[in-house]
Amino acid sequence: MQSEKILIVDDEKMNRALLKHIFNEQYEVLEAANGEEANALIDEHIDDLQVVFLDLMMPVMDGFGVLKHISDCYYTNRLPVILITGEATDESDEKAYDYGVSDIIYKPFAPRVVMRRTRNIIDLYKSRYEMEQTLEERTQKLVDSERKLRTNNEFLINALSSVVEFRSLESGEHIQRVKKFTKVLLKYLVQYYPEYNLTDDDVDAIVRASALHDIGKIAIPDSILLKPGKLTPAEYEVMKTHAIYGAELLERFKQDENKFYRYCYEICRHHHERYDGKGYPDRLSGEDIPISAQVVSLVDVFDALVSKRIYKEAYTHDYAFSMIMSGECGEFSPKILDCFELAKAEFFAIIEGIE
């Protein structure tokens, strides 16, 4: 069995020596003095590399050249990169996060802190990579037939959505409540707004698809996803990319004319759009927003308001309801709000566990 390796990329020999001293008892340490050397070593040792420590300012090829290579070769989800820099700016930090950097450590740094953060990131990436491989393998098997998809998909969806909840330090109940809220809201939408032409099969597919609305958060760095305080504008932009990451992940398993896939994709990509066009990522407005995403959008906001999160305490049911109805959480379709008002008592019962 080949040994686990780390790669230190820095044109300053002293900086490489300091990091090597921290990790040489645990890993085989590879070194590169510029981006070209780094890219060659990454390609050669990709199966054994655990992490890359990367400086930005280097001759021949800078750190962004290395990040681009990692992204172009689809190594991003299996190879964590930790930026070690003493000359960071908001612009460079944001650009680095856009390329998929897992963490940024500023010089000078404490060796024990670097070791602990590195270990956490390596463990996270191993778990995430294994989960993604499991997702690809199981999903590919499920697409063979609609019957097998419907029979086996429920377990897979719950398992995958639970991974996101576990990583986000949430209670584990968010996904189940979202599914229940979605089913209730759709009941009233079908009853009072038949123009959407939603069948029982549509409702069933949308409810199941709602569980995957935040699957893209698996690609968001811990430093942002678990931050206890308010996100900076740059961090918020990174967080917003989870909608795109989720859609891109699902697109790998695209099935033509498959209703369930279509709802999953719509919900993942568009559950943060707003009726007035002030949402993201595509700034859709009005009925250009798929109805499946409109429903899950309101449901997700409501559950976030009434739940305790790492960055906030829970609001009361009534206060959360009034915030949404008054537009404090963004604009929703009048039709969706009508259904929300009709479903108020059932939503509260779900929260209290007496539905």
C-alpha positions, 0 to 999 in steps of 0.5 A: 500500500502506498503511503499517504502524501501531502504536497507543499507548494511555495517558492520559499524554501523556509516556508516549505521546511516549516510545514514539512516539520509539522507533517513529516511524521504523519505523511510523506511530504512532497515539495514544489517551488512553482505551479508547474512543478506542483501540477506535475506532482498532483497528476503523478500522485493524485491517488495518494495525495491527502491535501495541498498547501498552496502559496499564491505568489510564485514564479513560473506559474502562480497558485491560481494556475495550480487551482485552475489545473485542479479544477480543470482535471476534476480533482476539486472534490477529492483533493482539498487545497489549503491556501497559506498566504501572508498577502491576502485580499478580499478579492484574492480570497474570493477568487480562491474560494471560487476555485474550490479552496477548502480553507485559508490560513494566514501567516504567521500561523500556529503549527498546532492550529494548522495540524488540527484544521488540516486533519479535519479537512482531510477527514471531511474530504475522505468522507465526502469523496466516499459519499459522492462515489456511493452516490454515483454508483447507486444512482447509476443503478437506479436509473435503469428502471422507473420501478427500481428508482421509486422503490430504492430512491427514498432511502438514498435521498434520505441518506444523502440529505442527512449527510448535508444536515450532519455536516451543517450541524443541524438537528436531522429533522429539517429534511423531514419537515421540509418534505411534510410542509411541501406535501401540505402546501401542494395539497392546497395548490392542487385544490385551489390553483388547478392551472398548474396541472399538478397530478398525484405523481407530480406531488409525490415526485416534488415531495421526494425531490424537496429532500435534495434542495440543499445537496449542493452545500456538500461543496461549501467549505466548513469555514463558511458553512459552519461560521457562527456569525454573519457571513462577509459579502465574499463568504455569502457569495460562496454560500450562494453557489450551493444552488449551482453545485447541487444542480451540477451534481444532479446533472451528472445523472440527467435523465431525459423525460424523467419527471423526478430528475426535472423536479430535483434539478429545478428545486436544487437550482431555483429554491432561492429565487424570489418572485420579484427577481431578487433571488439567485442564482439566475434572478428568475421572477414571477412564473418563470420560477418553476412551481416546484421551486416556488413551493420548496422556497417558501417551505425552506424559509419557514423551517429555517426561521422556526429552527435553531441554527448555528448563527441564530435562535429559533423564531416563534411559529407565529412570528415566522409566519408573519415575517413571510406574509409581510415580505420580510423574507423576500417576495413570494407568489400571491398564490403560494402565500394564499396556500401558506395561509390555508396551511398555517395550522397544519404547518404548526402541527408538524413543528409540534409533532402532532400532525 
